[in-house]
Amino acid sequence: MHDFWNFAGSYWWLVFPLMGVAGGFARSWERNSRLRHQRRLEVMHAKAEIRTAEAEARAVQRGRGAPRIAASAASADDVPRAPTPQEQLQKLFDAQDAVTKRWLEYELDVAKLIAFPAMSDGRQPLTAAFLRAKKVADRLRPVSPKVKLTKEQLDEYRNAVTDYEVAFDVAERDARRIRDSSFTESERKRLDTAKQLLTVAIDEAATPAERQVAYKRVREELDGLISLSDGAVEVLEKKVALQLPATAHGDAARGPVAEPVRLRPPDAASGR
């Protein structure tokens, strides 16, 4: 006993590290206890969810009361049906017509042609490629979706329509990108003048004579710059020939209504 106290008196400082070690063991045990308790709670919660899901599944099965064979048959009915060749042809017709409609918005609208002249310029490589793709698609198009085609013929027409769509998208993006940059400064001024005159030519508030003069000036400014199709000229002339709606008071104030001005193309002798 005397030796113990002598040892304790000589090494009393060991008490502090021993207390630290003991405290570390206590904290570790407490932490492990909390983790074990948390895992037990998680296991209990998971088991409860499983039991709830099983109970709900049994309730649904009892309420439905349908055999598994019926469920399998219903699943089989949900499988999408493959389109018939006639349906595929009609879809291709619709796709081709949609592109043609977009193209005619440029081809028949003089204002759009002035804004994006490359769409009417067959010298532009991308526009020329689109026009070639259009010819191929038009040539391969059957007369009716009810026509029976071989698989090879259907695939050939489908590829032509796809090429037609892609070629138009590329040509349109390029035309909107370059706009009138391919023209000289003086030519761009002529296009701007034609654009301003066009607003007068189709303005219903203008007189027929004013619209006629503006129309002729538009044709003169565009001559040699943009080639207008016959359809575009016809549409423009119909807009130019519009008359203001007559009213009783307006007729009395203006007097007799002037005869509509007959539209004439630019003088052939002037080359415009």
ABEGO torsion letter per residue (X at the ends): XAAAAAAAAAAAAAAAAAAAAAAAAAAAAAAAAAAAAAAAAAAAAAAAAAAAAAAAAAAAAAAAGBBAAAAAAAAAAABBBBBBAAAAAAAAAAAAAAAAAAAAAAAABAAAAAABAAAABAABAAAAAAAAAAAAAAAABBABAABBBBAAAAAAAAAAAAAAAAAAAAAAAAAAAAEAAABBAAAAAAAAAAAAAAAAAABAABBAAAAAAAAAAAAAAABGABBBBAAAAAAAAAAAABBBBBBAAAAAAAEBBBBBBBBBBBBAAAGX
